Amino acid sequence: MRLLDAVLRRGDPLEAALPAATRDLREANDRGLAHAIAAETLRRLPDLDALIDSATRQPLPEDAKARTALRIALVQTLALGTPPHAAIATVLPLVDGGPRKLVHGVFGALTRAGVALPAVPTLPAIVGDRWREAWGEEVAQAAAQAIAAPPPLDLTLADPDGLAPEGVVLAPDQRRLVDPAPVTQLPGYAEGSWWVQDVAASLPARLLGRGPGAALDLCAAPGGKSMQLAAAGWDVTALEISPSRAARLHENLARTRLPAKVVIADALDWSPAAPVDALLIDAPCSATGIFRRHPDVLYRAHAGVVAEMAVLQARLLDRAAAWVRPGGALVYATCSLEPAEGEEQLARFLSAHADYRIDSPQAGELPEGITLHADGYVRTLPGTLADAGGCDGFFIVRLVRASA
């Protein structure tokens, strides 16, 4: 209930809310279960609410404890396999001194009626309408199908021949695992042979190719792209504004034994000592492209957030454009499904920076199944790689600065 309140009322990210919300739980398994229940509730929220509303004379307020308790009980029974008596027993204490009878009655009526959740969840209107307008009904339907279950686990290998679990080979240095063991128990984890990274998230660094040369990774934490660049032979500077996120970046670099200079600073105030050969800007964004793993973004990423992030991205791009040496490459990426944070941002940048042009990926630079847009950039959408388990939504473009 604390987790759902943090996301739906305060607009907090689910992961950020987890430590405080589960502060009373000592066991990691209990914290994991609380997270799983909250995440599954967010995946299924419109359909859970439709069931609840079908069994009440008057709609319960959106933020009513009774509604939240019913969501938690129903999702456990209908999606997570918890017996009904156990599910209701765990939520009734949440409404002690309140509408216990209502919650018990509605839950009992629904379970006795044999209700079920639809195989394909309903998208929240806040993003569903926006995505239909931007990409069409087919992509919106693919997005709805994508939230039905957590996605597979993708790994990026520091060395294609290094130690790694068996899995689907998406690229020589990319493996996909379905229903894996805990990450820390997988072969190669302790040796630092790989890191967790969705195949779409691996594309921006992939488009910078191999070093040597000076590479700057802005907004670098948790470090997947910095590690890719280091493994490819670049002399990497990883810039991160958040000290806590930079600490995680240091941990990942230490585990993989890959070299990078970590700088804690705001890219809007900081400048490199010299121009770089390669610049990667995986910019802060609405993060709507990672909704499969983080269903909370479906409720937090309203139009105002998208507009705010687009302004920040424009500032970062305009400031950093001068940091690339003539003839060098700039890769701009966002894990967003919003054109304002991708296609529209690119058009704005090119109109303001005549010294940059799109450098389209060539044959062999993209994993099989990832297609190139006719205008030379990469856009992954719900439905991309669907037969292989899908991928996150990303916009990626490689730009080259004109030689002096």
LUMRO-687951 format. One record per residue (C-alpha): residue in one letter; chain; residue number from 1; x, y negated, z negated. Coordinates in Angstrom, 2 decimals. Layout:
BEGIN
PT; res; chain; n; x; y; z
PT; A; A; NUM; X; Y; Z
...
! end
This chain:
BEGIN
PT; res; chain; n; x; y; z
PT; M; A; 1; 0.00; 0.00; 0.00
PT; R; A; 2; 2.91; -2.36; -0.75
PT; L; A; 3; 4.48; -1.57; 2.62
PT; L; A; 4; 1.29; -2.15; 4.57
PT; D; A; 5; 0.61; -5.37; 2.67
PT; A; A; 6; 4.12; -6.62; 3.47
PT; V; A; 7; 3.66; -5.98; 7.19
PT; L; A; 8; 0.03; -6.92; 7.74
PT; R; A; 9; -0.35; -9.83; 5.33
PT; R; A; 10; 3.15; -11.32; 5.06
PT; G; A; 11; 4.49; -10.36; 8.48
PT; D; A; 12; 7.60; -8.65; 7.09
PT; P; A; 13; 9.45; -5.93; 9.03
PT; L; A; 14; 8.64; -2.49; 7.66
PT; E; A; 15; 12.30; -1.58; 7.14
PT; A; A; 16; 13.01; -4.84; 5.31
PT; A; A; 17; 10.04; -4.27; 2.99
PT; L; A; 18; 11.03; -0.70; 2.13
PT; P; A; 19; 13.52; -1.28; -0.74
PT; A; A; 20; 11.21; -3.49; -2.79
PT; A; A; 21; 8.05; -1.55; -2.00
PT; T; A; 22; 9.58; 1.79; -3.04
PT; R; A; 23; 11.53; 0.45; -6.00
PT; D; A; 24; 9.70; 2.77; -8.42
PT; L; A; 25; 10.53; 5.93; -6.47
PT; R; A; 26; 13.72; 7.69; -7.47
PT; E; A; 27; 13.70; 10.52; -4.95
PT; A; A; 28; 14.76; 9.91; -1.35
PT; N; A; 29; 12.10; 12.35; -0.15
PT; D; A; 30; 9.40; 10.29; -1.85
PT; R; A; 31; 10.69; 7.08; -0.27
PT; G; A; 32; 10.77; 8.83; 3.09
PT; L; A; 33; 7.19; 10.02; 2.67
PT; A; A; 34; 5.99; 6.53; 1.76
PT; H; A; 35; 7.71; 5.18; 4.88
PT; A; A; 36; 6.23; 7.94; 7.06
PT; I; A; 37; 2.68; 7.31; 5.77
PT; A; A; 38; 2.97; 3.54; 6.33
PT; A; A; 39; 4.49; 3.95; 9.80
PT; E; A; 40; 1.85; 6.45; 10.89
PT; T; A; 41; -0.88; 4.15; 9.57
PT; L; A; 42; 0.50; 1.34; 11.74
PT; R; A; 43; 0.61; 3.64; 14.78
PT; R; A; 44; -3.04; 4.49; 14.30
PT; L; A; 45; -4.48; 1.38; 12.66
PT; P; A; 46; -7.20; 0.38; 15.19
PT; D; A; 47; -8.54; 3.94; 15.30
PT; L; A; 48; -8.42; 4.36; 11.53
PT; D; A; 49; -10.35; 1.12; 11.13
PT; A; A; 50; -12.92; 2.21; 13.70
PT; L; A; 51; -13.58; 5.37; 11.67
PT; I; A; 52; -13.85; 3.40; 8.42
PT; D; A; 53; -16.23; 0.86; 9.97
PT; S; A; 54; -18.43; 3.67; 11.31
PT; A; A; 55; -19.05; 4.89; 7.75
PT; T; A; 56; -19.76; 1.61; 5.91
PT; R; A; 57; -22.91; -0.49; 5.98
PT; Q; A; 58; -20.91; -3.70; 6.18
PT; P; A; 59; -17.33; -4.04; 7.45
PT; L; A; 60; -14.76; -4.18; 4.69
PT; P; A; 61; -12.45; -7.22; 4.73
PT; E; A; 62; -9.21; -6.59; 6.62
PT; D; A; 63; -7.12; -7.05; 3.47
PT; A; A; 64; -9.45; -5.22; 1.09
PT; K; A; 65; -7.78; -2.63; -1.14
PT; A; A; 66; -10.57; -0.21; -0.31
PT; R; A; 67; -9.79; -0.42; 3.42
PT; T; A; 68; -6.07; 0.06; 2.85
PT; A; A; 69; -6.67; 3.02; 0.52
PT; L; A; 70; -8.93; 4.63; 3.11
PT; R; A; 71; -6.37; 4.08; 5.86
PT; I; A; 72; -3.71; 5.78; 3.73
PT; A; A; 73; -5.93; 8.74; 2.83
PT; L; A; 74; -7.28; 9.26; 6.35
PT; V; A; 75; -3.91; 9.06; 8.09
PT; Q; A; 76; -2.50; 11.68; 5.74
PT; T; A; 77; -5.36; 14.07; 6.44
PT; L; A; 78; -5.88; 13.39; 10.15
PT; A; A; 79; -2.30; 12.85; 11.32
PT; L; A; 80; 0.15; 14.19; 8.74
PT; G; A; 81; -1.58; 17.44; 7.74
PT; T; A; 82; -2.19; 16.62; 4.07
PT; P; A; 83; -5.17; 18.54; 2.60
PT; P; A; 84; -8.13; 16.20; 2.03
PT; H; A; 85; -8.26; 16.79; -1.73
PT; A; A; 86; -4.59; 15.82; -2.07
PT; A; A; 87; -4.93; 12.76; 0.14
PT; I; A; 88; -7.88; 11.32; -1.75
PT; A; A; 89; -6.33; 12.14; -5.13
PT; T; A; 90; -3.26; 10.04; -4.32
PT; V; A; 91; -5.21; 6.95; -3.23
PT; L; A; 92; -7.98; 6.74; -5.82
PT; P; A; 93; -5.60; 5.37; -8.49
PT; L; A; 94; -4.94; 2.45; -6.10
PT; V; A; 95; -8.52; 1.28; -6.61
PT; D; A; 96; -8.88; 1.96; -10.35
PT; G; A; 97; -11.22; -0.61; -11.81
PT; G; A; 98; -12.54; -1.27; -8.32
PT; P; A; 99; -14.48; 0.46; -5.54
PT; R; A; 100; -13.45; 4.05; -6.34
PT; K; A; 101; -16.94; 5.32; -5.55
PT; L; A; 102; -16.94; 3.56; -2.18
PT; V; A; 103; -13.54; 4.94; -1.19
PT; H; A; 104; -14.38; 8.45; -2.33
PT; G; A; 105; -17.76; 8.35; -0.58
PT; V; A; 106; -16.50; 7.03; 2.76
PT; F; A; 107; -13.56; 9.44; 2.82
PT; G; A; 108; -15.80; 12.38; 1.94
PT; A; A; 109; -18.38; 11.47; 4.57
PT; L; A; 110; -15.76; 11.21; 7.30
PT; T; A; 111; -13.91; 14.40; 6.43
PT; R; A; 112; -17.15; 16.40; 6.12
PT; A; A; 113; -18.17; 15.12; 9.55
PT; G; A; 114; -14.95; 16.55; 10.99
PT; V; A; 115; -13.75; 13.28; 12.48
PT; A; A; 116; -10.47; 13.17; 14.40
PT; L; A; 117; -8.13; 10.53; 15.71
PT; P; A; 118; -7.87; 10.19; 19.50
PT; A; A; 119; -4.91; 11.89; 21.19
PT; V; A; 120; -3.92; 8.54; 22.69
PT; P; A; 121; -3.95; 5.77; 20.05
PT; T; A; 122; -5.58; 2.42; 20.69
PT; L; A; 123; -3.18; -0.50; 21.05
PT; P; A; 124; -3.77; -3.46; 18.74
PT; A; A; 125; -5.39; -6.27; 20.67
PT; I; A; 126; -2.56; -8.66; 19.74
PT; V; A; 127; -0.19; -6.86; 22.13
PT; G; A; 128; -2.54; -4.74; 24.23
PT; D; A; 129; -4.18; -7.71; 25.93
PT; R; A; 130; -0.84; -9.42; 26.46
PT; W; A; 131; 0.80; -6.36; 27.98
PT; R; A; 132; -2.15; -5.67; 30.27
PT; E; A; 133; -1.88; -9.20; 31.61
PT; A; A; 134; 1.89; -8.95; 32.07
PT; W; A; 135; 2.29; -5.39; 33.35
PT; G; A; 136; -1.11; -3.94; 34.16
PT; E; A; 137; -3.32; -1.21; 32.75
PT; E; A; 138; -0.99; 1.66; 33.64
PT; V; A; 139; 1.86; 0.30; 31.51
PT; A; A; 140; -0.53; -0.52; 28.66
PT; Q; A; 141; -1.78; 3.07; 28.73
PT; A; A; 142; 1.80; 4.35; 28.73
PT; A; A; 143; 2.51; 2.18; 25.69
PT; A; A; 144; -0.50; 3.64; 23.90
PT; Q; A; 145; 0.72; 7.16; 24.65
PT; A; A; 146; 4.20; 6.24; 23.46
PT; I; A; 147; 3.04; 5.39; 19.93
PT; A; A; 148; 1.32; 8.73; 19.42
PT; A; A; 149; 4.47; 10.18; 17.85
PT; P; A; 150; 7.97; 9.05; 16.83
PT; P; A; 151; 10.40; 9.16; 19.78
PT; P; A; 152; 13.33; 11.53; 20.26
PT; L; A; 153; 16.78; 10.67; 18.89
PT; D; A; 154; 19.39; 9.34; 21.34
PT; L; A; 155; 23.12; 9.41; 20.69
PT; T; A; 156; 25.90; 7.50; 22.44
PT; L; A; 157; 29.24; 9.32; 22.50
PT; A; A; 158; 32.51; 7.46; 22.06
PT; D; A; 159; 34.08; 10.09; 24.34
PT; P; A; 160; 31.90; 12.13; 26.75
PT; D; A; 161; 34.03; 15.16; 25.86
PT; G; A; 162; 33.84; 14.55; 22.11
PT; L; A; 163; 32.05; 16.60; 19.48
PT; A; A; 164; 28.28; 16.15; 19.69
PT; P; A; 165; 25.07; 18.13; 19.10
PT; E; A; 166; 23.52; 20.05; 21.96
PT; G; A; 167; 20.82; 18.06; 23.69
PT; V; A; 168; 19.49; 16.68; 26.95
PT; V; A; 169; 22.25; 14.92; 28.88
PT; L; A; 170; 20.88; 11.52; 29.96
PT; A; A; 171; 24.34; 10.31; 31.02
PT; P; A; 172; 27.86; 11.68; 30.49
PT; D; A; 173; 28.07; 9.77; 27.21
PT; Q; A; 174; 24.41; 10.01; 26.20
PT; R; A; 175; 22.55; 12.86; 24.48
PT; R; A; 176; 18.88; 13.15; 23.57
PT; L; A; 177; 17.74; 15.32; 20.66
PT; V; A; 178; 14.15; 16.36; 19.95
PT; D; A; 179; 13.26; 17.18; 16.32
PT; P; A; 180; 16.89; 17.08; 15.11
PT; A; A; 181; 18.33; 17.74; 11.68
PT; P; A; 182; 19.03; 14.67; 9.50
PT; V; A; 183; 21.53; 12.43; 11.28
PT; T; A; 184; 24.30; 12.83; 8.70
PT; Q; A; 185; 24.13; 16.62; 9.08
PT; L; A; 186; 24.58; 16.68; 12.87
PT; P; A; 187; 27.87; 17.86; 14.39
PT; G; A; 188; 30.26; 14.99; 15.00
PT; Y; A; 189; 28.72; 12.53; 12.54
PT; A; A; 190; 31.47; 12.78; 9.93
PT; E; A; 191; 34.08; 12.63; 12.67
PT; G; A; 192; 32.57; 9.41; 14.05
PT; S; A; 193; 32.16; 10.94; 17.50
PT; W; A; 194; 28.85; 9.20; 18.23
PT; W; A; 195; 26.22; 6.80; 16.95
PT; V; A; 196; 22.45; 6.58; 17.20
PT; Q; A; 197; 21.36; 4.36; 20.09
PT; D; A; 198; 18.38; 4.54; 22.41
PT; V; A; 199; 19.39; 5.08; 26.03
PT; A; A; 200; 17.86; 1.71; 26.99
PT; A; A; 201; 19.90; -0.03; 24.29
PT; S; A; 202; 23.05; 1.50; 25.80
PT; L; A; 203; 22.52; -0.23; 29.14
PT; P; A; 204; 23.75; -3.79; 28.34
PT; A; A; 205; 27.26; -2.72; 27.31
PT; R; A; 206; 27.31; -0.11; 30.07
PT; L; A; 207; 26.92; -2.89; 32.65
PT; L; A; 208; 30.13; -4.55; 31.47
PT; G; A; 209; 32.08; -1.50; 32.58
PT; R; A; 210; 35.53; -0.73; 31.25
PT; G; A; 211; 38.29; -2.96; 29.90
PT; P; A; 212; 40.91; -4.13; 29.42
PT; G; A; 213; 40.02; -7.71; 28.67
PT; A; A; 214; 38.48; -9.86; 25.99
PT; A; A; 215; 34.83; -9.08; 25.23
PT; L; A; 216; 32.52; -11.01; 22.92
PT; D; A; 217; 29.40; -9.37; 21.52
PT; L; A; 218; 26.96; -11.90; 20.08
PT; C; A; 219; 24.39; -10.88; 17.48
PT; A; A; 220; 26.39; -7.68; 17.17
PT; A; A; 221; 25.00; -5.73; 14.18
PT; P; A; 222; 24.44; -2.86; 13.67
PT; G; A; 223; 27.22; -2.42; 16.19
PT; G; A; 224; 26.17; 0.06; 18.86
PT; K; A; 225; 27.15; -2.22; 21.72
PT; S; A; 226; 30.39; -3.34; 20.07
PT; M; A; 227; 31.34; 0.31; 19.64
PT; Q; A; 228; 30.51; 1.00; 23.29
PT; L; A; 229; 32.73; -1.86; 24.39
PT; A; A; 230; 35.58; -0.79; 22.11
PT; A; A; 231; 35.31; 2.80; 23.35
PT; A; A; 232; 35.50; 1.46; 26.92
PT; G; A; 233; 38.82; -0.24; 26.23
PT; W; A; 234; 37.76; -3.84; 25.61
PT; D; A; 235; 39.36; -6.10; 23.00
PT; V; A; 236; 36.13; -6.77; 21.12
PT; T; A; 237; 35.06; -9.68; 18.96
PT; A; A; 238; 31.73; -8.94; 17.28
PT; L; A; 239; 29.84; -12.02; 16.07
PT; E; A; 240; 27.09; -11.63; 13.47
PT; I; A; 241; 25.29; -14.32; 11.47
PT; S; A; 242; 24.10; -12.08; 8.61
PT; P; A; 243; 26.68; -10.94; 6.02
PT; S; A; 244; 24.57; -7.91; 5.06
PT; R; A; 245; 24.21; -6.84; 8.68
PT; A; A; 246; 27.91; -7.47; 9.23
PT; A; A; 247; 28.63; -5.09; 6.35
PT; R; A; 248; 26.71; -2.38; 8.19
PT; L; A; 249; 28.67; -3.21; 11.33
PT; H; A; 250; 31.93; -2.75; 9.42
PT; E; A; 251; 30.67; 0.61; 8.12
PT; N; A; 252; 29.82; 1.86; 11.59
PT; L; A; 253; 33.16; 0.75; 13.00
PT; A; A; 254; 34.95; 2.46; 10.15
PT; R; A; 255; 33.08; 5.73; 10.65
PT; T; A; 256; 33.74; 5.80; 14.39
PT; R; A; 257; 37.32; 4.52; 13.99
PT; L; A; 258; 36.77; 2.03; 16.80
PT; P; A; 259; 38.52; -1.36; 16.68
PT; A; A; 260; 36.69; -4.69; 16.75
PT; K; A; 261; 37.21; -8.05; 15.10
PT; V; A; 262; 34.09; -8.93; 13.11
PT; V; A; 263; 33.28; -12.62; 12.67
PT; I; A; 264; 30.45; -13.80; 10.41
PT; A; A; 265; 29.14; -17.02; 11.91
PT; D; A; 266; 26.21; -18.66; 13.67
PT; A; A; 267; 26.72; -18.62; 17.44
PT; L; A; 268; 25.06; -22.04; 17.61
PT; D; A; 269; 27.87; -23.51; 15.48
PT; W; A; 270; 30.84; -21.26; 16.36
PT; S; A; 271; 33.01; -21.17; 19.48
PT; P; A; 272; 35.70; -18.70; 20.63
PT; A; A; 273; 39.31; -19.87; 20.74
PT; A; A; 274; 39.53; -19.08; 24.46
PT; P; A; 275; 37.19; -18.06; 27.29
PT; V; A; 276; 36.35; -14.37; 27.43
PT; D; A; 277; 36.26; -11.91; 30.30
PT; A; A; 278; 32.96; -10.36; 29.21
PT; L; A; 279; 30.13; -11.73; 27.10
PT; L; A; 280; 27.21; -9.67; 25.84
PT; I; A; 281; 24.17; -11.45; 24.45
PT; D; A; 282; 21.65; -8.99; 23.06
PT; A; A; 283; 19.59; -11.89; 21.83
PT; P; A; 284; 17.26; -12.10; 18.83
PT; C; A; 285; 13.75; -11.49; 20.12
PT; S; A; 286; 10.24; -10.36; 19.24
PT; A; A; 287; 11.52; -6.74; 19.42
PT; T; A; 288; 8.26; -5.56; 20.98
PT; G; A; 289; 10.26; -3.12; 23.11
PT; I; A; 290; 11.15; -0.96; 20.09
PT; F; A; 291; 7.55; -0.43; 18.97
PT; R; A; 292; 7.86; 3.36; 19.25
PT; R; A; 293; 10.32; 3.44; 16.35
PT; H; A; 294; 9.08; 0.31; 14.61
PT; P; A; 295; 5.27; 0.17; 14.96
PT; D; A; 296; 5.15; -2.82; 12.61
PT; V; A; 297; 6.17; -5.06; 15.54
PT; L; A; 298; 2.77; -4.38; 17.07
PT; Y; A; 299; 1.27; -6.55; 14.34
PT; R; A; 300; 4.04; -9.06; 13.67
PT; A; A; 301; 4.91; -10.15; 17.23
PT; H; A; 302; 2.18; -12.65; 17.99
PT; A; A; 303; 2.44; -15.30; 20.70
PT; G; A; 304; 4.00; -17.84; 18.34
PT; V; A; 305; 6.87; -15.48; 17.51
PT; V; A; 306; 7.53; -14.84; 21.20
PT; A; A; 307; 7.62; -18.57; 21.93
PT; E; A; 308; 9.94; -19.25; 18.99
PT; M; A; 309; 12.36; -16.51; 20.03
PT; A; A; 310; 12.38; -17.70; 23.64
PT; V; A; 311; 13.54; -21.14; 22.50
PT; L; A; 312; 16.35; -19.59; 20.44
PT; Q; A; 313; 17.42; -17.39; 23.36
PT; A; A; 314; 17.62; -20.41; 25.66
PT; R; A; 315; 19.83; -22.24; 23.16
PT; L; A; 316; 22.15; -19.26; 22.81
PT; L; A; 317; 22.44; -18.76; 26.55
PT; D; A; 318; 23.08; -22.42; 27.30
PT; R; A; 319; 25.73; -22.71; 24.59
PT; A; A; 320; 27.53; -19.46; 25.40
PT; A; A; 321; 27.55; -19.90; 29.18
PT; A; A; 322; 30.69; -22.03; 28.94
PT; W; A; 323; 32.55; -19.31; 26.99
PT; V; A; 324; 32.94; -17.01; 30.01
PT; R; A; 325; 36.01; -17.50; 32.18
PT; P; A; 326; 35.45; -18.15; 35.90
PT; G; A; 327; 34.93; -14.76; 37.53
PT; G; A; 328; 33.88; -13.21; 34.20
PT; A; A; 329; 30.62; -11.45; 33.42
PT; L; A; 330; 27.73; -12.29; 31.10
PT; V; A; 331; 25.12; -9.67; 30.23
PT; Y; A; 332; 21.89; -10.98; 28.73
PT; A; A; 333; 19.48; -8.51; 27.15
PT; T; A; 334; 16.45; -8.38; 24.87
PT; C; A; 335; 14.57; -5.41; 23.42
PT; S; A; 336; 11.32; -7.12; 24.36
PT; L; A; 337; 8.37; -6.41; 26.62
PT; E; A; 338; 7.57; -10.11; 26.95
PT; P; A; 339; 8.38; -11.85; 30.29
PT; A; A; 340; 9.11; -15.07; 28.33
PT; E; A; 341; 12.05; -13.24; 26.76
PT; G; A; 342; 13.28; -11.72; 30.02
PT; E; A; 343; 12.25; -12.66; 33.54
PT; E; A; 344; 11.22; -16.21; 32.66
PT; Q; A; 345; 14.35; -16.75; 30.59
PT; L; A; 346; 16.53; -15.63; 33.51
PT; A; A; 347; 14.80; -17.99; 35.94
PT; R; A; 348; 15.26; -20.91; 33.55
PT; F; A; 349; 18.94; -20.10; 33.02
PT; L; A; 350; 19.78; -19.82; 36.72
PT; S; A; 351; 18.05; -23.12; 37.47
PT; A; A; 352; 20.20; -24.82; 34.81
PT; H; A; 353; 23.51; -23.07; 35.56
PT; A; A; 354; 24.39; -23.14; 39.24
PT; D; A; 355; 27.77; -21.55; 38.52
PT; Y; A; 356; 26.13; -18.22; 37.64
PT; R; A; 357; 24.62; -15.59; 39.93
PT; I; A; 358; 23.03; -12.18; 39.39
PT; D; A; 359; 25.40; -9.26; 39.84
PT; S; A; 360; 23.20; -6.25; 40.54
PT; P; A; 361; 24.25; -2.85; 39.14
PT; Q; A; 362; 25.71; -0.52; 41.72
PT; A; A; 363; 25.09; 3.17; 42.34
PT; G; A; 364; 26.18; 5.25; 39.36
PT; E; A; 365; 26.11; 2.42; 36.82
PT; L; A; 366; 22.64; 3.32; 35.51
PT; P; A; 367; 21.49; 6.67; 34.10
PT; E; A; 368; 19.23; 8.71; 36.33
PT; G; A; 369; 15.62; 7.57; 36.03
PT; I; A; 370; 16.50; 3.96; 35.15
PT; T; A; 371; 15.63; 1.90; 38.22
PT; L; A; 372; 16.81; -1.49; 39.38
PT; H; A; 373; 14.33; -4.29; 40.01
PT; A; A; 374; 14.37; -5.77; 43.51
PT; D; A; 375; 15.69; -9.05; 42.07
PT; G; A; 376; 18.77; -7.33; 40.65
PT; Y; A; 377; 17.96; -6.95; 36.96
PT; V; A; 378; 16.86; -3.97; 34.88
PT; R; A; 379; 13.46; -3.80; 33.20
PT; T; A; 380; 12.51; -0.69; 31.22
PT; L; A; 381; 8.84; -0.39; 30.35
PT; P; A; 382; 6.53; 2.08; 28.64
PT; G; A; 383; 6.47; 4.92; 31.13
PT; T; A; 384; 10.16; 4.69; 32.04
PT; L; A; 385; 11.73; 8.16; 31.62
PT; A; A; 386; 8.30; 9.37; 30.44
PT; D; A; 387; 8.97; 12.96; 31.51
PT; A; A; 388; 12.17; 12.99; 29.42
PT; G; A; 389; 10.62; 11.43; 26.30
PT; G; A; 390; 10.59; 7.75; 27.27
PT; C; A; 391; 12.85; 4.90; 26.20
PT; D; A; 392; 12.66; 1.52; 24.53
PT; G; A; 393; 11.50; -1.55; 26.42
PT; F; A; 394; 14.42; -3.75; 27.49
PT; F; A; 395; 15.27; -6.57; 29.86
PT; I; A; 396; 18.91; -6.59; 31.05
PT; V; A; 397; 20.68; -8.71; 33.62
PT; R; A; 398; 24.35; -9.00; 34.53
PT; L; A; 399; 25.52; -12.42; 35.64
PT; V; A; 400; 28.87; -13.46; 37.07
PT; R; A; 401; 30.33; -16.90; 36.69
PT; A; A; 402; 31.69; -18.41; 39.89
PT; S; A; 403; 35.47; -18.57; 40.25
PT; A; A; 404; 37.01; -22.00; 39.95
! end
